Amino acid sequence: MKLVGYILKTLWGHRARTMLTVAGSAVALFVFCFIQSIQEGMNDLKQRQEARGSLIVFQANKFCPATSHLPQDYDQQISKFTGVKDVIPIQVFTNNCRASLDVVVFYGVPPKKLRTARDFQFVSGNWTEFETHQDAAIIGQSVAARRDINVGDKFSIGDLSVNVAGIYKSDNPAEENYIYSHLEFLQRRQGVNLVGTVTQLEVILQPGTDPITVSEAIDERFRGGPVETNTRAKGVFQAKSLGDLSQLIEMAHYLGLACVGLVLALVATTTLMSVEDRIQEHAVLRTLGFSGFKVFGLILAESTLLSLAGGLLGVGAALIILKLSSLSVGAEAVTVAFIPSLHLAWVGMLLALGTGICAGVVPACYASRAEIVPALRHI
């Protein structure tokens, strides 16, 4: 405990340098956590859709949902395929097909189909209010938080207006960024009549069904028209929809690693400066009986403590802001949530610990191997 007090006193003795180092480490790890949270969201999205075992039928050679128009009666034909449990017709409306941090996505779905296909828990409102009103919608709590929407409000975007009948939460963070309305209402929105067509069909498979076989069978069935289809597993479809955005997220991973390198360089520089300022002090400690190994441990503890303090501040701030802001990024009506997970917190703190240890090794070796007599001559 005496050594802990000594370390804290040493750091406080150079508090301006200590505080700047902690602040720099905190900023770097804050950025790292933000970058990794979107990667966590991408991984979570892929894992959930792979586990669910569903397909998306889209019009061939189309990308933005506004350009995809499938005959709605395709659902009756697809439902007869072996291994198909249910087929959900979906009309999609989005305010922006390009990558954006505030994409608003409407899914028009028959209420009865929606109730069985999605596992929602209402934060406020209820199913009855939604099912009995054609212009009603239920909104994910992430969208509601970003847009400050409450049950009973009228929400409008572009030429589309809905009455909010409920706000729901889901164990899938990405789902909380969608707005669900009635299929026919979305087909008949102001100035547009798309009755009889849908943007896409979601095919729910029976457990154990091979998705590739069913996908090929669906596309083969409609290859001759009237509208050709492109069927993929839902996870694959979402990954392709995100397209360049997913590549950008992958590239941002290197920026996260650069932030870790910044913490390493920052803490190592500060620790080395501290060692050079106190070389006489370490010589006195060696004279009083401290071994080189114990001096090594003191310096290593200082650098680790600096890095952990920055990590605690940066990681904690990132998780709080991510939780409160409910951020998401989307493209082509597919959204990815920024997930502030416990796993992310552990990774951030372990990196802070690792960089603190690595940053302190060289300065600690320098201090522990310094010659006592030459160092004492400077006193």
Sequence and secondary structure as in RCSB ss.txt:
>XXXX:A:sequence
MKLVGYILKTLWGHRARTMLTVAGSAVALFVFCFIQSIQEGMNDLKQRQEARGSLIVFQANKFCPATSHLPQDYD
QQISKFTGVKDVIPIQVFTNNCRASLDVVVFYGVPPKKLRTARDFQFVSGNWTEFETHQDAAIIGQSVAARRDIN
VGDKFSIGDLSVNVAGIYKSDNPAEENYIYSHLEFLQRRQGVNLVGTVTQLEVILQPGTDPITVSEAIDERFRGG
PVETNTRAKGVFQAKSLGDLSQLIEMAHYLGLACVGLVLALVATTTLMSVEDRIQEHAVLRTLGFSGFKVFGLIL
AESTLLSLAGGLLGVGAALIILKLSSLSVGAEAVTVAFIPSLHLAWVGMLLALGTGICAGVVPACYASRAEIVPA
LRHI
>XXXX:A:secstr
 HHHHHHHHHHHHTHHHHHHHHHHHHHHHHHHHHHHHHHHHHHHHHHHHHHHTEEEEEETT  SGGG  EETTHH
HHHTTSTTEEEEEEEEEEES SS BSS  EEEE  HHHHHHH   EEEEE HHHHHT TTEEEEEHHHHHHHT  
TT EEEETTEEEEEEEEEE SSGGGGGEEEE HHHHHT TT   TTEESEEEEEE TT  HHHHHHHHHHHTTTS
SS EEEEEHHHHHHHHHTHHHHHHHHHHHHHHHHHHHHHHHHHHHHHHHHHHTHHHHHHHHHTT  HHHHHHHHH
HHHHHHHHHHHHHHHHHHHHHHHHHT EEEETTEEEE    HHHHHHHHHHHHHHHHHHHHHHHHHHHTS HHHH
HTT 
